[in-house]
């Protein structure tokens, strides 16, 4: 399974905010820190705000910050919010018809892949944003200011 770029950028943006808790951050600086498109980051930040993961403040002195503490933001929640479809196969989608495959409903592959997805989400739901913001991430993302 591969997460979408939007999910990747959302997680990166949140990690950046975690490295910069002392001040508001701009979309431009987050995009520049990772070398990604500012236009993409605008869309991601908007959705982060809608989901309550980030708080966005408009205006001249605006910017963004966490919408709630990093220890309360589960990685799995962010992934589920940004990913439209977590199904590894078409037959695992909620809207899948039983006629989609001749092997349904007794297909063991379907069951195994469904269990794998659930296991992955269990791991992601056991990991908070605070768990992935280590001194290394903070040092890497604040390196430019100190050099």
PEMOJO-V349069 format. One record per residue. N is the residue number from 1. PHI is phi as a letter, one per 40 degrees, with the letter a starting at -180 (999 if undefined). OMEGA is omega in whole degrees, -180 to 180 (none if undefined). BURIAL is b if it has 16 or more other ideal C-beta (glycine too) atoms within 10 Angstrom, else e. Layout:
# PEMOJO-V349069
n->(N | N)
phi->(PHI | PHI)
omega->(OMEGA | OMEGA)
burial->(BURIAL | BURIAL)
This chain:
# PEMOJO-V349069
n->(1 | 2 | 3 | 4 | 5 | 6 | 7 | 8 | 9 | 10 | 11 | 12 | 13 | 14 | 15 | 16 | 17 | 18 | 19 | 20 | 21 | 22 | 23 | 24 | 25 | 26 | 27 | 28 | 29 | 30 | 31 | 32 | 33 | 34 | 35 | 36 | 37 | 38 | 39 | 40 | 41 | 42 | 43 | 44 | 45 | 46 | 47 | 48 | 49 | 50 | 51 | 52 | 53 | 54 | 55 | 56 | 57 | 58 | 59 | 60 | 61 | 62 | 63 | 64 | 65 | 66 | 67 | 68 | 69 | 70 | 71 | 72 | 73 | 74 | 75 | 76 | 77 | 78 | 79 | 80 | 81 | 82 | 83 | 84 | 85 | 86 | 87 | 88 | 89 | 90 | 91 | 92 | 93 | 94 | 95 | 96 | 97 | 98 | 99 | 100 | 101 | 102 | 103 | 104 | 105 | 106 | 107 | 108 | 109 | 110 | 111 | 112 | 113 | 114 | 115 | 116 | 117 | 118 | 119 | 120 | 121 | 122 | 123 | 124 | 125 | 126 | 127 | 128 | 129 | 130 | 131 | 132 | 133 | 134 | 135 | 136 | 137 | 138 | 139 | 140 | 141 | 142 | 143 | 144 | 145 | 146 | 147)
phi->(999 | b | c | c | c | c | c | d | c | c | c | c | c | c | c | c | c | c | c | b | c | c | a | c | b | b | c | d | c | c | c | c | c | b | g | b | c | c | c | c | c | d | c | c | c | d | c | c | c | c | c | g | c | b | b | b | b | c | h | d | b | c | i | b | a | d | c | a | d | d | c | b | b | c | d | c | c | c | d | c | c | c | c | c | a | c | c | c | b | d | c | c | c | d | c | c | c | c | c | c | a | c | c | c | c | c | c | c | c | d | c | c | c | c | c | c | c | c | c | c | c | c | c | c | c | c | b | c | c | c | c | b | c | b | d | c | c | c | c | c | c | b | d | c | c | c | c)
omega->(178 | 179 | 179 | 177 | -180 | 177 | 177 | -180 | 179 | 179 | 178 | 180 | 180 | 177 | 178 | 178 | 179 | 177 | -175 | -175 | -176 | -177 | 173 | 179 | 178 | 176 | -179 | -177 | 177 | 179 | 180 | -179 | -178 | -180 | -180 | -176 | 177 | 179 | 177 | -177 | 177 | -180 | -179 | -179 | 177 | -180 | 176 | 178 | 179 | -178 | 179 | 179 | 179 | 174 | -179 | 180 | -178 | 174 | -176 | 180 | -177 | -180 | 178 | 179 | 178 | 174 | 175 | -177 | -179 | -180 | -180 | 179 | 179 | 178 | 179 | 179 | 179 | -180 | -180 | -179 | -176 | -179 | 180 | -174 | 180 | -177 | 178 | 177 | 178 | -177 | 178 | 179 | -178 | -177 | -176 | 177 | 180 | 179 | -178 | -177 | -180 | -177 | -180 | 4 | -174 | -176 | 180 | 176 | 179 | -180 | -180 | 179 | 176 | 178 | 179 | 178 | 179 | 179 | 178 | -179 | 177 | 178 | -179 | 179 | 177 | -176 | 179 | 176 | 178 | 180 | -176 | 176 | -177 | 175 | 178 | 179 | -180 | 179 | -179 | -175 | 177 | -176 | -177 | -178 | -176 | -180 | none)
burial->(e | e | e | e | e | e | b | e | b | b | b | b | b | b | b | b | b | b | b | b | e | e | e | e | b | e | b | e | b | b | b | e | b | b | e | b | e | e | e | e | b | e | e | b | b | e | b | b | e | e | b | e | b | b | e | b | e | e | e | e | e | e | b | b | b | b | b | e | e | b | e | e | b | b | b | b | b | b | b | e | e | b | e | e | e | b | b | b | e | e | b | b | e | e | e | e | e | e | e | e | e | e | e | e | e | e | e | e | e | b | e | e | b | b | e | e | b | e | e | e | e | e | e | e | e | e | e | b | b | e | e | e | b | e | e | e | e | b | e | e | b | e | e | e | e | e | e)
